[in-house]
Structures are given as C-alpha cells and as structure tokens.
Amino acid sequence: MAQAVAANAQSPVVIGCKLPSAGVPETAERFFRIAPGSFQEWDATGRVFGQNLCSAYACAKAPDRSEGTIGSASVTYTVGVVHGTGEAYWRVTGASGLATDHGPCRIAAPPKP
C-alpha cells in the first residue's frame, strides 16, 4: 500500500516566475519549489528555500497540478505547475493594477546554494 502511495506522489518542481508589480517596469525572476502540499520560495540572501508557505497561505493540490498562493489583504498571486505537461504559470486576483492577470512561468533548475 505504501509503495502505491509513493508511486503516485509528485516530485517537487522548481519554477521561475516574473511576478509583475504595478508601476515596476522590469521584475526580477522569483523561484518557487512546489509539490502537492508544499510551496516554498527561494531566499536569495540565505541561499535556501524557505519554510512551507502552505502553513500560512492557501495551497491546492489535484492529481494533475499543484498550486500555491502568496499575497496580502488586497492582492493574491497564485503560482502553479501542471504535472503532466510541465506547464508552469502565475495569476493574480485583487487590486493589482496590472495590465494582465496571468502569465507563464518556466521550469527551472534549482538555484545553487
């Protein structure tokens, strides 16, 4: 039974997203490691992935995708990956002031510690 559960588990995927901000012309790429029930952001200063953001923000898992959210009271960013296709994406809801509410991310190699 445990082997069947392990066989269906999705490995973590690192994705790079340029999450836009209102009034900022060029946005630096942010890196996230995402898997069902796990969502971490790369801390460039500490050179490690941070704590699991699913304990503070909403995360969603489905057989074909994993998503995590970060945000504030007025804006929420969702980043996710479709496990079968490798498609990675971001979307924003709320008072973002952005011209677009979604875009692509890329599957990335883990940043070097």
Backbone bond lengths (Angstrom), bond angles and torsions (degrees), N, CA, C in turn:
res aa  C-N    CA-C-N  psi(-1)  N-CA   C-N-CA  omega(-1)  CA-C   N-CA-C  phi
1 M - - - 1.442 - - 1.529 110.76 -
2 A 1.337 118.18 -46.17 1.464 121.57 -179.35 1.520 111.17 -62.05
3 Q 1.351 117.21 -35.74 1.462 120.17 178.64 1.521 110.95 -65.22
4 A 1.327 117.69 -38.89 1.467 120.73 179.00 1.518 110.54 -64.98
5 V 1.326 117.40 -40.14 1.464 120.45 177.72 1.520 109.73 -65.33
6 A 1.325 117.58 -44.58 1.467 121.01 179.73 1.518 111.28 -63.56
7 A 1.311 118.02 -36.91 1.459 121.08 -179.64 1.515 111.46 -65.70
8 N 1.337 117.82 -29.66 1.453 121.38 -179.98 1.527 113.19 -88.44
9 A 1.328 118.16 -7.06 1.465 121.08 -179.29 1.524 109.87 -71.22
10 Q 1.308 115.98 142.05 1.451 121.77 178.17 1.521 109.40 -92.67
11 S 1.313 116.68 135.43 1.455 120.83 176.41 1.520 109.84 -72.52
12 P 1.315 118.04 151.28 1.460 120.04 175.74 1.529 110.63 -62.12
13 V 1.319 115.20 145.42 1.462 122.66 178.99 1.521 107.42 -123.30
14 V 1.324 116.95 134.88 1.462 121.34 174.88 1.519 107.40 -95.03
15 I 1.336 115.77 129.39 1.459 120.26 177.49 1.523 109.41 -126.48
16 G 1.316 115.72 146.45 1.455 122.61 176.31 1.514 108.64 -110.26
17 C 1.324 116.94 127.94 1.464 122.14 -177.59 1.524 109.99 -130.20
18 K 1.305 115.93 136.71 1.464 121.09 169.99 1.513 106.35 -96.60
19 L 1.336 115.90 89.87 1.458 121.60 -179.48 1.523 108.18 -80.57
20 P 1.320 117.96 112.09 1.463 120.22 -176.31 1.521 111.72 -71.66
21 S 1.313 114.32 155.17 1.464 122.13 174.11 1.522 107.64 -127.05
22 A 1.304 117.04 143.73 1.461 121.10 179.65 1.528 110.10 -59.24
23 G 1.320 116.24 131.58 1.455 121.36 177.11 1.513 115.08 80.61
24 V 1.330 118.75 0.16 1.459 121.89 179.29 1.524 107.63 -108.89
25 P 1.353 117.99 111.69 1.464 119.93 -173.96 1.528 114.69 -66.14
26 E 1.323 118.26 -40.31 1.470 120.99 -179.04 1.521 108.41 -126.02
27 T 1.304 116.08 128.98 1.452 121.25 -176.99 1.523 109.76 -110.45
28 A 1.322 117.09 134.78 1.460 121.71 176.28 1.526 109.32 -70.69
29 E 1.308 115.77 148.11 1.459 120.72 178.57 1.530 109.60 -72.07
30 R 1.333 115.81 135.96 1.462 123.05 175.68 1.516 107.59 -110.53
31 F 1.331 116.72 143.50 1.455 121.53 -177.40 1.521 110.14 -111.55
32 F 1.320 114.45 138.74 1.459 122.27 179.46 1.520 108.77 -131.68
33 R 1.323 116.13 145.99 1.464 121.67 171.16 1.525 104.94 -111.68
34 I 1.337 114.87 124.79 1.460 119.77 -172.75 1.521 110.31 -133.70
35 A 1.310 114.91 139.99 1.464 123.80 175.75 1.522 105.72 -156.07
36 P 1.322 118.41 166.60 1.466 118.48 177.50 1.533 111.31 -54.37
37 G 1.331 116.32 119.55 1.455 121.40 178.55 1.510 115.37 80.84
38 S 1.331 117.97 5.28 1.458 121.41 -179.09 1.526 109.72 -139.58
39 F 1.335 116.23 132.71 1.464 122.71 -178.95 1.518 107.37 -149.84
40 Q 1.343 116.50 113.81 1.456 121.39 -176.10 1.524 110.08 -131.45
41 E 1.339 115.98 144.20 1.460 120.29 175.76 1.520 109.18 -105.61
42 W 1.342 115.25 142.82 1.452 121.58 178.36 1.520 109.01 -72.32
43 D 1.322 116.27 129.51 1.458 123.06 175.28 1.526 107.00 -99.00
44 A 1.339 116.30 103.94 1.462 120.64 -175.93 1.529 111.76 -65.34
45 T 1.318 117.82 -30.51 1.458 120.87 179.98 1.527 110.61 -70.80
46 G 1.327 116.67 -49.57 1.463 120.89 -179.98 1.515 113.44 -81.92
47 R 1.345 116.40 -12.56 1.467 123.75 179.22 1.524 112.45 59.25
48 V 1.367 115.82 40.89 1.463 122.41 177.37 1.530 108.51 -146.55
49 F 1.324 115.89 161.41 1.453 119.65 170.18 1.531 107.52 -79.07
50 G 1.320 115.67 139.73 1.452 121.52 -177.19 1.519 112.76 -78.26
51 Q 1.318 114.23 -169.59 1.463 122.31 179.65 1.525 110.61 -63.64
52 N 1.314 116.12 162.36 1.453 122.04 178.27 1.530 109.27 -67.88
53 L 1.329 116.86 112.96 1.459 122.00 -178.80 1.524 112.58 -70.33
54 C 1.322 117.91 -12.95 1.474 120.77 177.90 1.525 111.09 -64.41
55 S 1.340 118.12 -19.43 1.454 119.77 178.34 1.530 111.87 -79.11
56 A 1.340 118.15 -16.62 1.466 121.43 -179.92 1.530 113.15 -115.81
57 Y 1.319 117.48 -26.07 1.464 122.98 -177.93 1.523 109.71 -126.11
58 A 1.317 115.91 167.81 1.463 120.39 -179.49 1.528 111.07 -74.73
59 C 1.308 115.27 138.19 1.457 122.48 173.23 1.529 107.22 -128.75
60 A 1.306 116.24 149.80 1.459 120.87 178.52 1.518 108.44 -129.55
61 K 1.315 115.11 140.66 1.458 119.49 175.22 1.510 108.41 -133.79
62 A 1.306 114.35 139.99 1.459 123.03 177.96 1.528 105.88 -139.66
63 P 1.323 117.55 166.28 1.467 118.52 -179.24 1.531 113.63 -56.14
64 D 1.335 117.49 -29.92 1.457 119.40 -175.36 1.523 114.82 -107.33
65 R 1.338 119.71 -7.14 1.463 120.13 -176.31 1.517 111.89 -153.25
66 S 1.338 114.25 159.53 1.459 122.77 173.14 1.518 107.31 -130.58
67 E 1.333 116.82 139.81 1.456 121.87 178.88 1.519 109.70 -136.71
68 G 1.319 115.26 150.40 1.445 122.08 172.89 1.511 109.38 -137.09
69 T 1.319 116.92 154.16 1.456 121.28 -179.81 1.523 110.79 -124.45
70 I 1.326 114.38 151.57 1.456 123.05 170.78 1.512 106.31 -139.59
71 G 1.294 117.68 152.14 1.451 117.72 178.52 1.506 113.62 168.77
72 S 1.324 112.33 -165.82 1.459 121.43 -179.57 1.524 108.03 -130.13
73 A 1.316 116.43 -168.31 1.464 120.21 -179.97 1.518 112.25 -65.55
74 S 1.334 118.29 -25.69 1.467 120.02 -175.29 1.527 114.91 -109.97
75 V 1.332 118.75 -16.54 1.470 121.77 -176.85 1.523 109.39 -138.52
76 T 1.324 115.95 136.68 1.460 121.44 175.59 1.521 109.51 -128.94
77 Y 1.325 116.53 126.15 1.462 122.84 173.34 1.519 107.57 -101.48
78 T 1.318 116.10 134.50 1.459 122.78 174.18 1.518 107.51 -116.44
79 V 1.318 117.43 130.71 1.460 121.71 172.40 1.512 107.31 -121.11
80 G 1.316 116.06 146.84 1.448 118.89 -177.41 1.505 113.08 -157.74
81 V 1.318 114.11 172.79 1.454 121.79 178.04 1.524 108.22 -141.76
82 V 1.334 115.55 138.62 1.463 122.63 173.32 1.525 105.85 -93.74
83 H 1.326 116.52 114.12 1.462 120.24 -171.72 1.520 113.65 -64.16
84 G 1.304 118.51 -37.33 1.461 120.41 -176.96 1.517 114.43 -70.02
85 T 1.344 116.71 -33.27 1.461 120.56 -175.20 1.518 113.45 -106.83
86 G 1.339 117.46 -17.86 1.453 120.54 -175.94 1.523 113.01 78.97
87 E 1.333 117.77 7.29 1.458 121.37 177.28 1.525 108.87 -68.85
88 A 1.327 116.43 131.09 1.464 121.67 177.28 1.524 107.79 -121.47
89 Y 1.324 117.01 149.15 1.465 119.93 -171.50 1.520 111.27 -156.07
90 W 1.324 115.44 165.13 1.458 123.20 169.64 1.521 108.06 -133.49
91 R 1.338 115.40 155.89 1.462 121.57 171.45 1.523 107.64 -151.00
92 V 1.307 115.47 155.94 1.456 121.00 -178.02 1.517 109.55 -129.07
93 T 1.320 115.96 142.19 1.459 122.19 174.12 1.518 107.84 -129.04
94 G 1.319 114.77 151.52 1.454 119.92 178.88 1.514 111.94 106.10
95 A 1.300 115.88 -161.62 1.464 123.21 -174.41 1.524 110.49 -86.97
96 S 1.330 116.77 67.45 1.460 120.48 -176.18 1.520 112.97 -83.27
97 G 1.325 118.44 -29.06 1.455 121.31 -175.86 1.516 113.13 71.90
98 L 1.331 117.34 16.37 1.462 121.58 -178.02 1.522 110.87 -91.02
99 A 1.329 116.00 153.54 1.457 121.47 177.92 1.525 111.74 -73.65
100 T 1.318 117.75 -24.89 1.460 121.86 178.58 1.529 108.84 -130.96
101 D 1.329 115.78 153.79 1.467 119.35 -177.51 1.520 113.45 -110.70
102 H 1.334 117.84 9.22 1.461 120.17 179.44 1.524 109.93 -160.88
103 G 1.334 115.33 166.13 1.461 120.43 177.16 1.509 111.31 -176.64
104 P 1.322 116.32 174.69 1.461 120.64 -178.72 1.531 112.28 -85.23
105 C 1.306 114.94 154.80 1.450 123.53 167.09 1.530 105.39 -118.18
106 R 1.296 116.90 178.39 1.478 119.66 178.12 1.522 109.31 -128.85
107 I 1.325 114.82 148.00 1.452 120.32 171.73 1.534 105.78 -72.50
108 A 1.317 116.61 131.42 1.472 120.33 -173.10 1.521 110.29 -129.23
109 A 1.310 114.59 158.69 1.461 120.50 171.13 1.527 106.95 -73.51
110 P 1.318 118.07 146.49 1.466 119.00 176.94 1.521 110.89 -58.07
111 P 1.340 118.20 136.59 1.464 119.95 176.61 1.524 109.87 -59.43
112 K 1.323 116.07 151.99 1.465 120.22 -179.19 1.524 110.22 -81.32
113 P 1.343 116.93 132.45 1.470 120.71 178.92 1.519 112.37 -67.71
